[in-house]
């Protein structure tokens, strides 16, 4: 169980300088739209969850509120900051870069930010990647396109070498934009900084297309991604409906969490079955997917199956490619291919006609620009990260909890993953939308 101690954010020391935003912060009390600097955000949101902790009120698990502080640790005019984007692409990366640069300049008078190129490789001189200078002018329009102007990469680098690079460039604050593996890397960088007794803040803006990082509410870019995936599901229905015994299979991202599959299916409202890593299912047998699929096609003339990339791995153990990628992630076997092959074989064995269609929006959903809602979220997350860093917070990420922006220690978001709960209301909504059985085992 997460405790209050687990959620305490580290600082480099007591604040030393007045903030340019002090007049805005001072005197403001917590209300439904604002959280005062001294207040905290409850982790649990029901009476039973809070009572179940059986600890004194002052020990209830709470998050530090994000936002500007009246006092700063770093002197605004002489602070030097840097930003690095790591891991896979995600809608909104350029929005975050732009917002960090603009917040530092507009609010604190930090005129330029150093951008390390191609992930952590850019902090290793052996990669030969020269950092770029980011100003409000150079980032002015980058939010209008997808990807990241800094480039990205996967894989770890020697933390000692990376900290040497930060010191050599006179960096006071490092902003890391990346997923759980990148945040583990950020924590290792912090540990090396701490071991050397340096005053460099490390603040993360967590990014995961799968929305599988805990305690941050929702990852930026996720809404854009599932909206694009929903377009493929809608197109899949058109194809399946127009064919004789049409069955369309749509593969979505989601290695260990089925959030994109669930939300895209709910948005499209046309899926017949949703298969995710968190909910096992059988292919054969009277209650397996194939049996239910035959009935659905017989009743309605078509079916649409949405498959998260990490689904059915227990059925694919013998067919798995094995190994790991550069970030240490397991290489998964392809569940969509497996489902298609089993459907084709099942209909062939019965000497029945089936028309199969396959859609893989894959990289498309992560390489597009952020939609308006995500663009707003990116800007606010970046601003919260800048406020935290300037006040001396470190080894932390920003997120949103119960519609409040919060600061969260990096170890708290990397110790486990966030998954779709088979007993939760999201999965129940999916079952209601698709009318698929509660269990297919």
C-alpha positions in Angstrom: 0.0 0.0 0.0 1.3 3.5 -0.9 2.0 5.6 2.2 2.5 9.3 2.8 6.2 8.7 3.1 6.2 7.2 -0.5 4.8 10.4 -1.8 7.2 12.9 -0.3 9.0 14.9 -3.0 12.7 15.7 -2.6 14.1 19.2 -2.7 17.6 20.5 -3.2 17.2 22.7 -0.1 15.3 25.7 1.3 14.1 28.3 -1.2 16.4 31.3 -1.5 14.8 33.8 -3.9 11.6 35.6 -4.4 9.5 34.3 -7.3 8.3 36.6 -10.0 4.9 34.9 -9.4 4.9 35.5 -5.7 2.2 38.2 -6.0 -0.1 35.7 -7.7 0.6 32.9 -5.2 0.6 34.7 -1.8 -2.7 35.0 0.0 -4.5 32.5 -2.2 -6.5 29.9 -0.3 -7.6 26.4 -1.5 -10.9 26.4 -3.3 -12.5 24.2 -6.0 -10.3 25.7 -8.7 -7.0 26.2 -6.9 -4.8 24.3 -4.3 -2.7 26.4 -2.0 1.0 25.7 -1.7 0.7 24.3 1.8 -2.3 22.0 1.0 -2.1 18.4 -0.3 -4.2 16.3 -2.6 -5.8 13.1 -1.3 -4.7 9.9 -3.0 -7.9 8.1 -2.2 -11.3 9.5 -3.3 -13.8 7.5 -1.3 -14.6 7.4 2.4 -14.1 3.6 2.6 -10.7 3.8 1.0 -9.5 6.5 3.4 -11.0 4.7 6.4 -9.4 1.4 5.2 -6.0 2.8 5.7 -6.5 2.8 9.5 -3.9 5.5 10.1 -4.1 8.9 11.8 -5.5 11.7 9.5 -2.1 13.4 9.3 -0.6 10.2 7.9 -3.2 9.7 5.1 -1.5 9.3 1.7 -1.5 12.6 -0.1 0.2 14.2 -3.0 2.1 17.5 -3.0 0.1 20.1 -5.0 1.7 21.3 -8.2 2.0 24.9 -9.3 4.0 28.1 -8.7 5.7 28.8 -5.3 6.3 32.1 -3.7 10.0 31.4 -3.2 12.5 29.7 -5.5 15.6 27.7 -5.1 17.2 28.8 -8.4 17.9 32.5 -9.2 15.6 33.1 -12.2 17.9 35.2 -14.4 21.0 33.0 -14.1 19.4 29.5 -14.3 20.3 27.2 -17.1 17.9 24.5 -18.0 17.9 21.6 -20.5 15.3 19.2 -21.9 15.5 15.7 -23.4 12.8 13.5 -25.0 13.2 9.8 -24.7 11.6 6.5 -25.8 8.8 6.1 -28.4 6.9 9.0 -30.0 3.7 10.3 -28.6 1.4 13.2 -29.6 2.2 16.3 -27.7 6.0 16.0 -27.3 6.6 19.3 -29.2 3.9 20.9 -27.2 5.7 20.0 -24.0 9.0 21.3 -25.3 7.5 24.5 -26.4 5.6 25.1 -23.2 8.7 24.4 -21.0 10.8 26.9 -23.0 8.0 29.5 -23.0 7.2 29.1 -19.2 10.9 29.5 -18.3 11.2 32.6 -20.5 7.8 34.2 -19.8 7.5 33.6 -16.1 11.1 33.4 -14.9 13.2 35.2 -17.4 15.3 32.2 -18.4 16.0 33.2 -22.0 17.1 29.8 -23.5 17.0 26.1 -22.9 19.5 23.5 -24.1 17.9 20.6 -26.0 19.7 17.3 -25.9 19.1 15.4 -29.1 17.9 11.8 -29.5 17.2 10.9 -25.9 19.8 10.0 -23.4 22.2 9.3 -26.3 22.4 13.1 -26.6 24.0 13.3 -23.1 26.7 10.9 -24.1 29.5 12.6 -26.1 30.4 9.3 -27.7 27.2 9.7 -29.7 28.5 12.8 -31.4 25.2 14.6 -31.0 25.6 18.3 -30.4 22.8 19.9 -28.3 20.7 22.7 -29.7 19.7 26.0 -28.2 15.9 26.4 -27.8 14.4 29.9 -27.6 10.9 31.2 -27.7 11.4 32.0 -31.4 12.8 28.6 -32.3 10.0 26.7 -30.6 7.2 29.1 -31.7 5.5 26.8 -34.2 6.7 23.3 -33.3 3.5 22.4 -31.5 1.7 22.3 -34.9 3.4 19.1 -35.9 3.9 15.6 -34.5 7.0 13.9 -33.2 9.8 15.7 -31.4 12.1 18.3 -32.8 14.8 17.0 -30.5 14.5 13.4 -31.8 14.4 10.4 -29.4 16.0 7.0 -28.7 15.7 4.1 -26.5 18.2 2.6 -24.1 20.3 3.6 -21.1 23.6 5.4 -20.9 26.3 5.6 -18.3 24.8 8.0 -15.6 28.3 9.2 -14.7 28.9 10.3 -18.3 25.5 12.0 -18.5 26.0 13.9 -15.3 29.5 15.0 -16.6 27.7 16.4 -19.6 25.2 18.3 -17.5 28.1 19.8 -15.5 30.1 20.7 -18.5 27.2 22.7 -19.9 26.4 24.3 -16.6 22.9 22.8 -16.4 20.9 23.6 -13.2 17.7 21.8 -14.3 17.1 18.8 -16.5 13.6 18.1 -17.8 13.1 14.5 -18.9 10.1 13.7 -21.1 9.6 9.9 -21.4 8.0 6.7 -20.3 8.6 4.5 -17.3 12.0 3.3 -18.5 13.0 6.9 -19.2 11.9 7.9 -15.7 14.0 5.1 -14.2 16.9 6.6 -16.1 16.1 10.0 -14.7 16.1 8.6 -11.2 19.5 7.0 -11.8 20.8 10.4 -13.1 19.4 12.0 -9.9 21.2 9.4 -7.7 24.5 10.2 -9.4 23.9 13.9 -9.0 23.0 13.3 -5.3 26.1 11.1 -4.8 28.3 14.0 -6.1 26.6 16.6 -4.0 25.6 18.7 -7.0 22.7 21.1 -7.1 20.9 20.0 -10.3 17.2 19.3 -10.3 15.7 16.5 -12.4 12.0 16.8 -13.2 10.0 14.5 -15.4 7.0 14.9 -17.6 5.8 11.3 -18.0 4.8 10.1 -21.5 3.3 6.8 -22.4 1.1 6.1 -25.3 -0.3 3.1 -23.4 -1.3 5.3 -20.4 0.2 2.8 -18.0 2.1 5.0 -15.6 0.4 5.1 -12.1 -0.5 8.1 -10.0 -0.4 10.7 -12.8 -4.1 10.5 -13.9 -3.7 10.4 -17.7 -0.6 10.6 -19.8 -0.5 13.4 -22.3 -1.1 12.3 -25.9 -3.3 9.4 -24.9 -6.5 11.2 -25.8 -5.2 12.0 -29.3 -4.0 8.4 -29.8 -7.2 6.7 -28.9 -9.2 9.2 -31.0 -7.0 8.3 -34.0 -7.4 4.6 -33.2 -11.2 5.0 -33.1 -11.1 6.2 -36.7 -9.6 2.9 -37.7 -12.3 1.0 -35.8 -15.0 3.0 -37.6 -13.4 2.3 -41.0 -13.1 -1.4 -40.0 -16.8 -1.6 -39.5 -17.5 -0.1 -42.9 -15.2 -2.8 -44.5 -16.7 -5.6 -42.5 -20.3 -4.6 -43.1 -19.7 -4.4 -46.9 -18.4 -7.9 -47.1 -19.9 -11.4 -46.9 -19.5 -12.6 -43.4 -17.0 -9.8 -42.8 -14.7 -9.8 -39.8 -12.3 -6.9 -39.3 -9.5 -7.1 -36.8 -8.0 -3.8 -35.5 -4.7 -3.9 -33.7 -3.9 -1.1 -31.2 -0.9 -0.3 -29.1 -1.0 -1.5 -25.5 1.8 -3.9 -24.5 0.7 -4.5 -20.9 -2.3 -2.2 -20.6 -5.4 -2.1 -22.7 -6.4 1.5 -22.3 -6.1 2.5 -25.9 -8.2 -0.5 -27.0 -10.8 0.2 -24.4 -11.1 4.0 -25.0 -11.0 3.7 -28.8 -13.7 1.0 -28.8 -15.9 3.2 -26.5 -15.3 6.2 -28.7 -16.1 4.4 -32.0 -19.1 2.4 -30.5 -18.7 -0.2 -33.3 -16.5 -2.9 -31.8 -17.9 -6.4 -31.3 -15.1 -7.7 -29.1 -12.2 -6.0 -27.3 -9.2 -8.2 -26.3 -6.7 -6.7 -23.8 -3.7 -8.1 -21.8 -5.5 -7.8 -18.5 -8.4 -10.1 -19.4 -7.5 -13.7 -20.5 -9.7 -15.5 -23.0 -9.9 -18.8 -24.8 -10.0 -19.2 -28.6 -11.7 -22.6 -28.8 -14.4 -24.3 -26.9 -18.1 -23.5 -26.4 -17.4 -20.2 -24.6 -14.3 -19.2 -26.5 -13.9 -16.2 -28.9 -14.4 -18.3 -32.0 -17.8 -19.6 -30.9 -19.0 -16.2 -29.9 -17.7 -14.7 -33.1 -19.6 -17.2 -35.3 -22.8 -16.3 -33.5 -22.2 -12.6 -33.8 -21.5 -12.9 -37.6 -24.5 -15.1 -38.0 -26.8 -12.7 -36.2 -25.5 -9.4 -37.6 -23.6 -10.3 -40.7 -20.2 -8.9 -39.6 -18.0 -8.3 -36.6 -15.2 -6.0 -35.5 -12.5 -7.2 -33.1 -10.1 -4.8 -31.4 -6.9 -6.4 -30.2 -4.3 -4.7 -27.9 -0.8 -5.7 -28.9 -0.2 -7.4 -25.6 -3.3 -9.5 -25.5 -3.4 -13.3 -25.7 0.3 -13.7 -24.8 -0.5 -16.7 -22.6 -1.9 -18.3 -25.8 1.1 -17.3 -27.8 3.9 -18.4 -25.4 5.2 -21.1 -27.8 5.0 -18.7 -30.8 6.7 -15.8 -29.0 9.8 -14.3 -30.5 11.3 -13.8 -27.0 14.2 -11.4 -26.1 14.0 -7.8 -25.2 14.4 -4.5 -27.0 16.8 -1.6 -26.2 14.6 -0.4 -23.4 14.4 -3.8 -21.8 10.8 -4.4 -22.8 9.8 -8.0 -23.7 9.3 -8.6 -27.4 5.7 -9.7 -27.8 4.2 -12.2 -30.3 1.5 -10.7 -32.5 -2.0 -11.5 -31.2 -3.8 -9.9 -34.2 -2.0 -12.2 -36.6 -2.8 -15.2 -34.3 -6.5 -14.2 -34.1 -6.8 -13.8 -37.9 -5.2 -17.2 -38.5 -7.4 -18.9 -36.0 -10.6 -17.3 -37.5 -9.5 -18.3 -41.0 -8.8 -21.9 -40.0 -12.1 -22.1 -38.0 -14.3 -21.0 -40.9 -12.3 -23.2 -43.4 -12.8 -26.3 -41.2 -16.5 -25.7 -41.3 -16.4 -25.0 -45.1 -17.9 -21.6 -44.5 -17.1 -18.3 -46.1 -15.4 -15.5 -44.1 -14.0 -12.2 -45.4 -11.2 -10.9 -43.2 -9.9 -7.4 -43.0 -6.9 -6.2 -40.9 -6.2 -2.7 -39.7 -3.1 -1.6 -37.8 -3.1 2.2 -37.0 0.1 1.5 -35.0 2.6 4.2 -35.5 0.0 6.6 -37.1 -1.7 7.2 -33.7 1.6 8.2 -32.0 3.1 10.4 -34.7 0.2 12.9 -35.2 0.1 16.3 -33.6 -1.8 16.6 -30.3 -5.5 17.4 -30.5 -6.8 20.6 -28.7 -7.5 18.9 -25.4 -4.1 17.2 -25.3 -2.5 20.5 -26.3 -4.0 22.2 -23.3 -2.9 19.3 -21.0 0.7 19.3 -22.4 1.0 23.1 -21.7 -0.3 22.8 -18.2 1.9 19.8 -17.3 5.0 21.6 -18.7 4.2 24.7 -16.7 3.7 22.6 -13.5 7.1 21.0 -14.2 8.8 24.3 -14.6 7.3 25.6 -11.3 8.5 22.5 -9.5 12.0 22.7 -10.9 12.5 26.4 -10.2 11.5 25.8 -6.6 14.1 23.1 -6.2 12.0 20.0 -6.4 13.9 17.1 -7.9 13.6 13.3 -8.6 9.9 13.8 -9.4 7.3 13.9 -12.2 4.2 16.0 -12.7 0.7 14.6 -13.2 -2.9 15.3 -12.5 -4.9 13.6 -9.7 -8.6 14.2 -9.3 -8.3 17.2 -11.7 -5.6 18.7 -9.5 -2.0 19.0 -10.8 0.5 17.2 -8.5 4.2 16.5 -7.9 5.0 12.8 -7.5 8.4 11.2 -6.6 9.8 9.2 -9.6 10.1 5.9 -7.5 6.4 6.0 -6.9 5.6 5.9 -10.6 8.2 3.3 -11.6 7.6 0.6 -9.0 4.5 -0.8 -10.8 2.4 -0.2 -13.9 -1.1 1.2 -14.3 -3.5 -1.3 -15.9 -7.2 -1.8 -16.8 -8.9 -3.4 -13.9 -11.1 -6.3 -15.0 -13.3 -5.4 -12.0 -13.4 -1.7 -12.7 -16.0 0.5 -14.3 -14.0 1.1 -17.5 -14.0 -2.6 -18.5 -17.7 -2.8 -17.5 -18.4 0.0 -19.9 -16.5 -1.8 -22.7 -18.6 -5.0 -22.0 -21.8 -2.9 -22.2 -20.7 -1.3 -25.4 -19.6 -4.4 -27.2 -22.2 -6.8 -25.7 -19.4 -9.4 -25.5 -19.6 -12.0 -22.8 -18.4 -11.2 -19.3 -15.9 -14.1 -19.7 -14.6 -16.0 -22.7 -12.6 -18.7 -20.9 
